[in-house]
Amino acid sequence: MPIGYWEREYLLPPADLTVVGAGIVGMSTALHFKAIHPNSSVRIVERDILGEGGTTRNAGFACFGGPGEWLDDIAQLGEEAWLRLIRMRAQGLRELIQLLGAEAIGLEWSGGWELFPGHDRGAKRDAEVRSMMDLMNGRVTPILREELSEFHPAGADTPAVAWDDEKAAHFGAHSAVHLCWEGMLNTGRMVQSFHKALDRLGVQRLHGFDVQGLDKTHGPREGWSLTDGRRSLPSRHVAICTNGFAESLMPGTPAVAVPNRVLVLRPRKPLPNGTYHAADGYLYFRTLQEGRVLFGGGRHFNLSLPPHPQRDPSAEAEWDQRLLESAESWLGPIEAVEDRWTGWLGVGQDRMPLLGSSQPGLHHAVRLGGMGVAIGCGIGRQLAVKIGDH
């Protein structure tokens, strides 16, 4: 169905920037670009009523990874690239707070913990972390202090990580590491705050526009045309911010969408307030209101789900059962499973995001490696600056 006169002239005129994807990165990109270029026309298009990636389906961790994950990053990336990744996460979280406000996103500096289980794997990981603890604190603590001390109640001498025997005893773990600077936020309030900020700046949001194609346009207003198969929207610049779903618009992109299942549980015993990581970050859980616990992850189970948006209820049930067994091993008896869903992450060979321009006027920021809450806002700002320089 072609666009009519009133729509073309007043509601859907050509945009200076069209952002594809209404997640953290997409909304951040739009807000920062509009702030830098207040007279520009900026539009976000999203195929779902809210979003189908990780932004509204995440766990709400304000985190930077933990020692178990860091060991893998150091081995894969090298020490300097690992530290750049940590700084990106800390910077991104700082920029999220500055952009929306700590209260608006429900930020709580609860602290986090990484738990090493009481078997050979846990003992081995414990020994590896102990051998690197001084290095981790010596390199990571100054970064967190520099980026977050304005907002974080931690004292100047608070380390990035510290052993916590009391927490290990509570969970019957081999050992536990306190992630002293970690926190959690309310994902729903964060997204609401993004929407209010977009509305204040006059950024248009079009939900239900599923981009099926991008075509280069020429003439007096060179740029791109986005189509959903029925309508076309012209734009000078396009920013693809669809994380793991980028391959459909950018064939060959080294990023894939991988599922994580998430359960909301009511355990018999209360969970001490905070965020928790296990299995080198492949399992995570945190406190919610009224004694509930969010428990998610499980990519290391080596179970598969069909690609989004297809569903396989039996495969989901198998994944959920494995998650429930893991939850019981850490939390004890579970009285009820109150909710469940799939969150889709964008991952690749390493955890470094992909940010750049593939063609004139066509830009991207994708593959956030499961750390969208931490790095998304900073990546959005970088992309907005990059687009403005073209």
C-alpha positions as CSV (number, residue, x, y, z in Angstrom):
1,M,0.0,0.0,0.0
2,P,1.7,3.2,-1.1
3,I,2.1,6.2,1.2
4,G,-0.6,8.9,0.7
5,Y,-0.2,12.6,0.3
6,W,-0.8,13.6,3.9
7,E,1.5,10.8,5.2
8,R,4.3,11.7,2.7
9,E,4.1,15.5,3.2
10,Y,3.4,15.7,7.0
11,L,3.8,12.4,8.8
12,L,6.5,10.5,6.9
13,P,8.6,13.0,5.1
14,P,12.3,12.1,4.2
15,A,14.4,11.8,7.3
16,D,18.0,12.9,7.9
17,L,18.6,9.7,9.9
18,T,16.5,6.5,10.2
19,V,17.5,4.1,12.9
20,V,16.5,0.5,12.4
21,G,15.9,-1.1,15.8
22,A,14.3,0.4,18.9
23,G,16.6,-1.2,21.5
24,I,19.2,0.5,23.7
25,V,21.6,1.2,20.9
26,G,19.0,2.4,18.5
27,M,17.3,4.7,20.9
28,S,20.7,6.0,22.2
29,T,21.9,6.7,18.7
30,A,18.7,8.6,17.9
31,L,18.9,10.7,21.1
32,H,22.6,11.6,20.7
33,F,22.2,12.4,17.0
34,K,19.2,14.7,17.7
35,A,21.1,16.4,20.6
36,I,24.1,17.0,18.3
37,H,21.9,18.1,15.4
38,P,18.7,19.6,16.9
39,N,17.3,20.7,13.5
40,S,17.6,17.3,12.0
41,S,14.7,14.9,11.4
42,V,15.3,11.6,13.1
43,R,13.1,8.5,12.9
44,I,13.3,5.0,14.5
45,V,11.6,2.0,12.8
46,E,10.9,-1.2,14.8
47,R,9.2,-4.3,13.5
48,D,7.7,-5.2,16.9
49,I,5.4,-3.3,19.3
50,L,8.3,-2.9,21.6
51,G,11.4,-4.8,20.4
52,E,12.3,-8.4,19.9
53,G,15.9,-8.4,20.9
54,G,17.5,-8.1,24.3
55,T,16.5,-4.6,25.5
56,T,13.1,-5.5,27.0
57,R,14.0,-9.1,27.6
58,N,17.3,-8.8,29.5
59,A,18.0,-9.3,33.2
60,G,18.7,-5.7,34.1
61,F,22.3,-6.2,35.2
62,A,24.5,-3.1,35.5
63,C,27.7,-5.1,35.2
64,F,31.1,-5.3,33.6
65,G,31.6,-9.1,33.5
66,G,33.3,-11.1,36.2
67,P,36.7,-12.8,36.8
68,G,35.7,-16.1,35.2
69,E,34.6,-14.3,32.0
70,W,37.6,-12.0,32.1
71,L,40.0,-14.9,32.1
72,D,38.4,-16.0,28.8
73,D,38.6,-12.5,27.4
74,I,42.2,-12.1,28.3
75,A,43.1,-15.4,26.6
76,Q,41.1,-14.5,23.5
77,L,41.6,-10.8,23.1
78,G,44.8,-10.0,25.0
79,E,45.1,-7.8,28.1
80,E,44.9,-4.4,26.4
81,A,41.8,-5.2,24.3
82,W,40.2,-6.8,27.4
83,L,40.7,-3.5,29.3
84,R,39.3,-1.5,26.4
85,L,36.2,-3.7,26.7
86,I,35.9,-3.1,30.4
87,R,36.2,0.7,29.9
88,M,33.5,0.6,27.1
89,R,31.1,-1.1,29.6
90,A,31.9,1.4,32.4
91,Q,31.6,4.4,30.0
92,G,28.4,3.1,28.5
93,L,26.8,2.7,31.9
94,R,28.0,6.2,33.0
95,E,26.5,7.6,29.8
96,L,23.2,5.8,30.4
97,I,23.0,7.4,33.8
98,Q,23.9,10.8,32.5
99,L,21.4,10.5,29.6
100,L,18.3,9.3,31.6
101,G,19.1,9.6,35.3
102,A,19.8,6.9,37.9
103,E,16.3,7.2,39.4
104,A,14.6,7.0,36.0
105,I,16.2,3.6,35.2
106,G,15.7,2.2,38.8
107,L,19.4,1.9,39.3
108,E,20.5,0.2,42.6
109,W,24.2,-0.4,43.4
110,S,23.4,-3.7,45.0
111,G,26.8,-5.4,44.4
112,G,27.2,-8.6,42.5
113,W,28.8,-12.0,43.1
114,E,30.4,-14.7,41.0
115,L,30.0,-18.1,42.4
116,F,32.4,-21.0,41.8
117,P,30.7,-24.4,42.4
118,G,32.0,-27.0,44.9
119,H,33.5,-29.5,42.4
120,D,36.7,-29.8,40.4
121,R,35.7,-27.2,37.8
122,G,35.0,-24.7,40.6
123,A,38.3,-25.4,42.3
124,K,40.2,-25.0,39.0
125,R,38.5,-21.7,38.2
126,D,39.1,-20.5,41.8
127,A,42.8,-21.2,41.4
128,E,43.0,-19.4,38.0
129,V,41.2,-16.3,39.4
130,R,43.4,-16.2,42.5
131,S,46.5,-16.2,40.3
132,M,45.1,-13.2,38.4
133,M,43.3,-11.3,41.2
134,D,46.0,-8.7,41.8
135,L,46.3,-8.0,38.0
136,M,42.5,-7.7,37.7
137,N,42.2,-5.3,40.6
138,G,45.2,-3.3,39.6
139,R,43.9,-2.7,36.1
140,V,40.1,-2.7,36.4
141,T,39.6,-0.8,39.7
142,P,41.1,2.5,38.3
143,I,38.8,2.3,35.3
144,L,35.6,1.8,37.3
145,R,36.7,4.5,39.8
146,E,37.4,7.0,36.9
147,E,34.2,6.3,35.0
148,L,31.7,5.8,37.9
149,S,32.8,7.4,41.1
150,E,30.5,10.4,40.4
151,F,27.5,8.1,40.7
152,H,28.7,5.1,42.8
153,P,28.7,5.1,46.6
154,A,31.9,3.0,46.7
155,G,34.9,4.5,48.5
156,A,38.1,5.4,46.8
157,D,39.8,2.2,48.1
158,T,37.0,-0.2,47.0
159,P,38.5,-2.8,44.7
160,A,36.8,-4.2,41.6
161,V,36.6,-7.7,43.0
162,A,37.2,-9.3,46.4
163,W,36.8,-12.7,47.9
164,D,33.6,-13.2,50.0
165,D,33.7,-16.3,52.2
166,E,30.3,-15.5,53.8
167,K,28.5,-15.5,50.5
168,A,30.3,-18.8,49.5
169,A,29.1,-20.4,52.7
170,H,25.5,-19.2,52.1
171,F,25.4,-20.9,48.7
172,G,27.5,-23.9,49.6
173,A,30.0,-22.8,46.9
174,H,33.7,-23.6,46.7
175,S,34.2,-19.8,46.7
176,A,32.6,-16.5,45.8
177,V,33.9,-13.2,44.4
178,H,32.2,-10.0,45.3
179,L,31.9,-7.7,42.3
180,C,31.9,-4.5,44.4
181,W,30.9,-2.0,41.7
182,E,28.1,-4.0,40.1
183,G,24.4,-3.1,40.3
184,M,21.0,-3.7,38.8
185,L,18.3,-1.6,37.1
186,N,14.7,-1.8,36.1
187,T,14.6,-2.6,32.4
188,G,10.9,-1.5,32.1
189,R,11.5,1.9,33.6
190,M,14.6,2.3,31.5
191,V,12.7,1.7,28.3
192,Q,9.9,4.0,29.4
193,S,12.5,6.7,30.1
194,F,14.0,6.3,26.7
195,H,10.6,6.7,25.1
196,K,9.9,9.9,27.1
197,A,13.3,11.4,26.1
198,L,12.7,10.5,22.4
199,D,9.3,12.2,22.5
200,R,10.7,15.3,24.2
201,L,13.3,15.7,21.4
202,G,10.8,15.0,18.6
203,V,12.3,11.7,17.5
204,Q,9.6,9.8,15.6
205,R,9.0,6.1,16.5
206,L,7.3,3.8,14.0
207,H,6.5,0.4,15.4
208,G,5.4,-2.4,13.1
209,F,7.7,-1.4,10.2
210,D,9.6,-4.5,9.3
211,V,12.5,-3.5,7.1
212,Q,12.7,-6.0,4.2
213,G,15.1,-4.1,1.9
214,L,17.4,-1.1,1.6
215,D,18.0,0.6,-1.7
216,K,20.4,3.4,-2.6
217,T,18.8,6.5,-3.9
218,H,20.3,9.3,-6.1
219,G,19.4,12.7,-7.2
220,P,19.2,16.0,-5.2
221,R,18.7,14.1,-1.9
222,E,21.0,11.1,-2.1
223,G,20.5,8.5,0.5
224,W,18.6,5.3,1.1
225,S,15.0,4.0,0.8
226,L,13.8,1.5,3.4
227,T,10.9,-0.7,2.4
228,D,8.7,-3.2,4.4
229,G,7.4,-4.7,1.1
230,R,4.4,-2.3,1.0
231,R,5.8,1.2,1.7
232,S,9.1,3.0,1.3
233,L,10.6,5.5,3.6
234,P,13.5,7.8,2.3
235,S,16.4,8.8,4.5
236,R,19.7,10.5,4.1
237,H,21.4,8.2,6.6
238,V,20.4,4.7,7.9
239,A,21.8,3.2,11.1
240,I,21.3,-0.5,11.6
241,C,21.0,-1.2,15.3
242,T,19.5,-4.6,15.4
243,N,22.3,-6.4,17.3
244,G,22.1,-10.1,16.5
245,F,19.4,-9.7,13.8
246,A,21.7,-7.6,11.6
247,E,22.5,-10.4,9.1
248,S,19.2,-10.1,7.3
249,L,20.0,-6.5,6.4
250,M,23.8,-6.8,6.3
251,P,24.6,-10.2,4.7
252,G,27.9,-11.7,5.9
253,T,27.9,-9.8,9.2
254,P,29.9,-11.8,11.8
255,A,27.2,-11.6,14.3
256,V,24.5,-14.2,15.1
257,A,21.3,-14.1,17.2
258,V,21.5,-16.6,20.0
259,P,18.8,-17.4,22.5
260,N,18.9,-17.2,26.3
261,R,15.9,-18.5,28.3
262,V,14.8,-16.6,31.4
263,L,12.6,-17.7,34.2
264,V,11.0,-15.8,37.1
265,L,10.9,-18.0,40.1
266,R,9.6,-18.0,43.6
267,P,12.2,-19.9,45.7
268,R,11.3,-21.2,49.2
269,K,14.3,-19.4,50.7
270,P,14.9,-15.7,50.1
271,L,17.8,-14.7,48.0
272,P,20.1,-12.0,49.4
273,N,19.7,-8.9,47.5
274,G,22.0,-8.5,44.5
275,T,23.1,-10.0,41.2
276,Y,24.8,-13.3,40.7
277,H,26.9,-15.1,38.1
278,A,27.8,-18.7,37.7
279,A,29.3,-21.0,35.1
280,D,31.6,-18.2,33.8
281,G,28.6,-15.9,33.2
282,Y,26.5,-18.4,31.3
283,L,24.1,-18.5,34.2
284,Y,22.9,-15.4,36.0
285,F,20.3,-14.6,38.6
286,R,19.1,-11.6,40.6
287,T,16.5,-10.5,43.1
288,L,13.1,-9.0,42.1
289,Q,10.3,-7.6,44.1
290,E,8.2,-9.7,46.6
291,G,10.7,-12.5,46.9
292,R,10.9,-13.4,43.3
293,V,14.1,-14.3,41.5
294,L,15.0,-13.9,37.8
295,F,17.2,-16.8,36.7
296,G,18.5,-17.0,33.1
297,G,21.1,-18.1,30.6
298,G,22.0,-21.6,29.6
299,R,23.8,-21.1,26.3
300,H,26.4,-23.6,27.5
301,F,23.7,-26.3,27.7
302,N,24.3,-26.9,24.0
303,L,20.5,-26.9,23.4
304,S,19.1,-25.3,20.3
305,L,15.9,-23.3,19.6
306,P,14.7,-22.5,16.1
307,P,15.7,-19.1,14.7
308,H,13.5,-16.1,15.7
309,P,10.6,-15.7,15.3
310,Q,9.9,-19.5,15.1
311,R,9.1,-21.4,18.3
312,D,9.5,-24.9,19.4
313,P,7.6,-25.4,22.7
314,S,9.2,-28.8,23.4
315,A,12.7,-27.4,23.0
316,E,11.8,-24.4,25.2
317,A,10.5,-26.8,27.9
318,E,13.7,-28.8,27.8
319,W,15.8,-25.7,28.2
320,D,13.6,-24.5,31.0
321,Q,13.9,-27.8,32.8
322,R,17.7,-27.5,32.7
323,L,17.5,-23.9,34.0
324,L,15.2,-25.0,36.8
325,E,17.6,-27.7,37.8
326,S,20.4,-25.2,37.8
327,A,18.3,-22.8,39.9
328,E,17.5,-25.5,42.4
329,S,21.2,-26.3,42.8
330,W,21.9,-22.7,43.8
331,L,18.6,-21.5,45.4
332,G,17.2,-24.7,46.9
333,P,13.6,-25.8,46.4
334,I,11.5,-23.7,43.9
335,E,7.8,-23.2,44.8
336,A,6.7,-21.8,41.5
337,V,7.8,-20.7,38.0
338,E,5.8,-17.5,37.4
339,D,7.1,-16.4,34.0
340,R,9.4,-17.4,31.2
341,W,10.6,-16.0,27.9
342,T,13.4,-16.0,25.4
343,G,15.9,-13.1,25.0
344,W,18.0,-12.9,21.9
345,L,21.7,-11.8,22.1
346,G,24.0,-10.8,19.4
347,V,27.3,-12.6,19.6
348,G,30.4,-13.4,17.5
349,Q,33.9,-14.8,17.8
350,D,34.7,-12.3,20.6
351,R,32.8,-9.8,22.7
352,M,33.9,-6.7,20.9
353,P,30.9,-4.8,19.3
354,L,30.9,-4.0,15.6
355,L,30.5,-0.3,14.7
356,G,31.1,1.3,11.4
357,S,29.9,2.3,7.9
358,S,29.6,-0.3,5.2
359,Q,28.6,2.2,2.5
360,P,28.1,6.0,2.3
361,G,25.1,6.8,4.5
362,L,24.7,3.2,5.7
363,H,26.0,2.7,9.2
364,H,25.7,0.0,11.9
365,A,26.3,-0.8,15.6
366,V,25.6,-4.5,16.4
367,R,27.0,-7.6,18.2
368,L,26.9,-6.4,21.8
369,G,27.9,-9.8,23.2
370,G,25.3,-9.9,25.9
371,M,26.4,-6.6,27.4
372,G,23.9,-4.2,25.8
373,V,22.8,-2.6,29.1
374,A,26.4,-1.7,29.9
375,I,27.8,-0.7,26.5
376,G,24.7,0.2,24.5
377,C,24.4,3.9,25.3
378,G,28.1,4.5,24.7
379,I,28.0,2.7,21.4
380,G,25.0,4.7,20.4
381,R,26.8,8.0,21.1
382,Q,29.8,6.8,19.1
383,L,27.7,5.9,16.2
384,A,25.8,9.2,16.3
385,V,29.1,11.1,16.2
386,K,30.3,9.0,13.4
387,I,27.2,9.6,11.3
388,G,27.4,13.3,12.0
389,D,31.0,13.4,10.6
390,H,29.9,12.0,7.3
